[in-house]
């Protein structure tokens, strides 16, 4: 059984973001077994300026309870296979290309990542002004980072949460 929903999370701290998202997950109907008998959910959580959407899929392969995967419509983040799911490695590589291409603009990107880390929404007018020729569209990368931060806050609830990806960005880009 596959169910598709559109949800909106409005919060300014990671505890409230996590709470609102998990409350949506708690409304899911349980599955009745494995494979096709498992309940599957897709949650559309954001629309990008190009019309593509960010969506979450549940359950994820690792099946850790409230686990989910982050996807971006019509983007291929795979090298050897097609996938709409951005990995940390792909994001780090893309950010490094952008930093090398235009260090001055990248400083703005760095600040925007800090904003998402601190659970602040971005000024999309600032994002629109950023022009990188290499890699994925900057809005796509930033929204992927936002939702991967949230995914880590849920998956690593009592541990490091979003700090894992944030530290990797700070240390490697």
N, C-alpha and C positions, 0 to 999 in steps of 0.2 A: 504494500500500500504506500503510495507516494502522495504527500500533501505539500502544497505550495502556499506560502503566506507572505504577506508584506508586513513588516514590523518597523517601528521607529523607536529608537532608544534616545531619550533626552535626559542627560545627566551631566554633572560636572566633576564627578569623582569616580574612581574605579570601583569602589564598593557599590555605589548606586547603579553604575553601568552593568556590573556583574549581576546585581539583584534583578534589574529589569529584564535582562536577557534570560536568566535562569527561570524567572517566572513564566516567560513564554514557553520555555522547554517543559515546564511542569504541566502545561496544558495539553501536551501531546498524549495521544492515545497509545497504549502499549501495543507492541506487536504480538503475534501469535506463534512465533517460531523464527527459524532462520530463512535466509534467502528472500523469496517473495513474501513470505509470511512476516518478515520484519517490517516494522513501521519506518518509513523514510520521510524526512522533512527537508524542504528547501525554504529558507527564509530570505527574502529580498530585503536588504537593510539600507541600501543607498543607491542613488542614481547619479552617475557621472555626467558631466556636461556634454559628453558625446552621445548620451542616451543609453550607454551600457550600464549594467547594474552590478553592484557588489552583492553576492549572496553567500549564505552559509548552508552547508549540508550536514545533516545529522542522520544517523550516527556516523562518526568517522571510523576508519579502519581499526584504530587502536582500541576503541570501545572503552574509554575510561570513565564512563558515566555521562557527564555533561559535555563530552567532547564534540567538536565540530571542525569542519574545514572551511577555509575562506577561499572564495572563487570570484573571478571577475569575468563577466560575459564577454565573449568574442575576443579574448586575449589568449595567446598561446605562450605559456611560460616554460614550455618544455624544450629541451634541446634534442633529445632522441625520441621523445614521444609527445603527443599533444596533451596539454593539460591547462585548464583554466585556473589552476591552483598555484599561486605564487609561493615559491620557497624562500626561506631566509637567504640562501646562497644566491639566488637570482636577484633578490632585492639588493643585497650588498654589492654584487657585481654591477648592477645598474647604477646604483648611487655613486660608485667609484668612477664609472665612465662619465657621469654628469659632473662630478667634482673636477675631473681632469679636463673636461671640455670647457668649463666655465667656473673657476673657483669663486668668483665674485657672486654669481647667481647661486652657487651651491651654499654659500653662507646663509642665504635666505631660506633655502631648503632645510638646512640644519636647524634653523629657528622654528620652522614649521613642524619638523619632527619633534622638537622639544615641546611645542604646543600640544601635539597629540599625546605625547608622553604624560603631560600634565593634565590631560582630559579636557583641553580647550578645543573648541571648534575652530577651523581655519577661516580666514578671510579669503574667500574664493577669488576676489579681485586680485589679490596678491598672487595666488596660484596661476591665474590666467596670464599674468605678465611674464611668467617664467617661460623661457624658450630654450629648450635643449633639442639638438638635432639627433643625439645618440640615445639609444635605449627606448624604453617604454614611455608613454605619455606621463609627465610628472604627476598629474592628478591621479592616475592609475596607481602609481607607486605609493603615493602618500596615503590614499585610501586603503591600499593593501596593508600598509604599515599600521594604520589606525586599527583595522580589524584583527590583524595578527597580534597587536598589543592586547586587545580584548580577549582573543582566543587564549593567549598565555595567562591572562588574569584568571580565566575560568579553569583551564587545565591545570595550572600550577597554583591553585587557590591559596594554599598556605605556605608557599615557597616564594620564589623570586618573581613570578608573574611576568609582567611586561619588561622587567629589567633585563631579562636574557637577550631579547632582540635589541633593545635600546643600547645595552653595553656592547653588543656585537657591532652595531652601527658606529658607535663612538670609537671603538677600538680598531675597526678595520677599514673605515672609509676616511 
